[in-house]
Amino acid sequence: MAASPLAGTPYHLRHAAVATWLNGGVPPTTVAEWAGHSVEVLLKIYAMCLDGTDAATRQRVQEALGHRNR
C-alpha cells in the first residue's frame, strides 16, 4: 500500500504534476503540451484544478490594461 495517495499509481503522480503546474500559473497551452493533451482535453479533465485563481487572474488582467494597484 502506498504511503501517500499521490504515490498510488503513475497516473496519480501525473495528475498531481499537471494540477500543480496549472495552480502554479503555467499557461494551459504549455501544460497541455507538456502533458500531451489538447487544451480542450486538458481543461475538461483539470478544470476543477483552476479553482481559487480568480484574484490572480483579475490582477493579471488589470496589469495588462495598465492599471496599477492602489
C-alpha positions as CSV (number, residue, x, y, z in Angstrom):
1,M,0.0,0.0,0.0
2,A,1.2,3.5,-0.9
3,A,2.1,5.9,1.9
4,S,0.6,8.8,0.0
5,P,-2.4,8.8,-2.4
6,L,-0.1,10.7,-4.8
7,A,2.2,7.6,-5.0
8,G,-0.7,5.2,-5.6
9,T,-0.1,4.8,-9.4
10,P,1.9,6.6,-12.0
11,Y,-1.4,8.2,-13.1
12,H,-1.8,9.8,-9.7
13,L,1.7,11.3,-10.0
14,R,0.9,12.6,-13.5
15,H,-2.4,14.1,-12.3
16,A,-0.6,15.8,-9.3
17,A,2.0,17.3,-11.6
18,V,-0.5,18.7,-14.1
19,A,-2.6,20.1,-11.3
20,T,0.5,21.7,-9.7
21,W,1.5,23.3,-13.0
22,L,-2.0,24.7,-13.5
23,N,-2.2,26.0,-9.9
24,G,1.3,27.4,-10.3
25,G,0.2,29.6,-13.1
26,V,1.7,27.8,-16.0
27,P,-0.5,28.7,-19.0
28,P,-2.9,25.9,-20.0
29,T,-1.4,25.8,-23.6
30,T,2.0,25.0,-22.1
31,V,0.6,22.4,-19.6
32,A,-1.3,20.7,-22.4
33,E,1.8,20.5,-24.5
34,W,3.9,19.1,-21.6
35,A,1.1,16.6,-20.7
36,G,0.5,15.5,-24.3
37,H,-3.1,16.8,-24.3
38,S,-5.0,19.2,-26.4
39,V,-6.0,22.3,-24.5
40,E,-9.7,21.2,-24.8
41,V,-9.0,17.8,-23.2
42,L,-6.8,19.4,-20.5
43,L,-9.5,21.8,-19.4
44,K,-12.2,19.1,-19.5
45,I,-10.1,16.9,-17.2
46,Y,-8.4,19.5,-15.0
47,A,-10.8,22.5,-14.9
48,M,-11.5,21.8,-11.2
49,C,-7.8,22.4,-10.5
50,L,-8.2,26.1,-11.5
51,D,-10.5,26.9,-8.6
52,G,-9.2,29.8,-6.5
53,T,-7.3,31.5,-9.2
54,D,-9.9,34.4,-9.7
55,A,-7.9,37.0,-7.8
56,A,-4.6,36.3,-9.5
57,T,-6.3,36.3,-12.9
58,R,-8.1,39.6,-12.3
59,Q,-4.8,41.1,-11.2
60,R,-3.1,40.0,-14.4
61,V,-6.0,41.5,-16.5
62,Q,-5.7,44.8,-14.6
63,E,-2.0,44.9,-15.2
64,A,-2.4,44.1,-18.9
65,L,-4.8,47.0,-19.1
66,G,-2.3,49.3,-17.5
67,H,-3.9,49.6,-14.1
68,R,-1.7,49.7,-11.0
69,N,-2.6,48.5,-7.5
70,R,-3.6,51.4,-5.4
